[in-house]
Amino acid sequence: MAVTLVLLILPTILYVLSSTLSTVKTTYTHDYILQDSVSYIEAGKAVYDAGGMPTAGIISSSNGHNLSNITFKQSVTEEMVNGVSMLRFSVQAIDNGVTVYEISTFLGPSQH
């Protein structure tokens, strides 16, 4: 009777464990993508504040995370906001050709 009970409960416990580990892995991956995206935005803002222009292009993820299939694309576009010309700096996280996350900010007048 005990063996039958263990054989019925064990697959359920293993399924719950597997599902939990999968959820944790997905959550960590999304967290790494968010952290890297924000760090690229902040780095671009720092370059702009120092009088330079953030570079546009593709950046491969190499921040020590195991995100080899994630690349980041930076772009700078000029937009009119309430009649004022502003620069929008954007960072996209791309996973196998699909954008999975995007963050952008407006770059105001340089402080220098």
RASULMO-V872182 format. One record per backbone hydrogen bond with DSSP energy under -1.0 kcal/mol. CO is the residue of the C=O (numbers start at 0). NH is the residue of the N-H. E is the energy in kcal/mol with one decimal. If there is no record, write none. Layout:
# RASULMO-V872182
CO	NH	E
CO	NH	E
This chain:
# RASULMO-V872182
0	4	-2.2
1	5	-2.5
2	6	-2.5
3	7	-1.4
4	8	-2.1
5	9	-2.8
8	12	-2.3
9	13	-2.6
10	14	-2.3
11	15	-2.3
12	16	-2.3
13	17	-2.5
14	18	-2.6
15	19	-2.3
16	20	-2.5
17	21	-2.1
18	22	-2.1
19	23	-2.4
20	24	-2.3
21	25	-2.2
22	26	-2.3
23	27	-2.5
24	28	-2.3
25	29	-2.3
26	30	-2.2
27	31	-2.6
28	32	-2.2
29	33	-2.3
30	34	-2.7
31	35	-2.6
32	36	-2.4
33	37	-2.4
34	38	-2.2
35	39	-2.2
36	40	-2.1
37	41	-2.6
38	42	-2.2
39	43	-2.2
40	44	-2.4
41	45	-2.1
42	46	-2.2
43	47	-2.2
44	48	-2.7
45	49	-1.5
46	51	-2.5
47	50	-1.6
56	73	-3.1
58	71	-3.8
64	66	-1.4
66	69	-1.8
68	95	-1.3
69	60	-1.5
70	93	-3.5
71	58	-3.9
72	91	-2.5
73	56	-2.3
74	89	-2.8
76	87	-3.4
78	85	-3.4
80	83	-1.8
83	80	-3.1
85	78	-3.3
86	106	-3.2
87	76	-2.3
88	104	-2.2
89	74	-2.2
90	102	-2.4
91	72	-2.5
92	99	-2.8
92	100	-1.2
93	70	-2.6
94	97	-1.5
97	94	-3.1
100	92	-3.3
102	90	-2.9
104	88	-3.1
106	86	-1.1
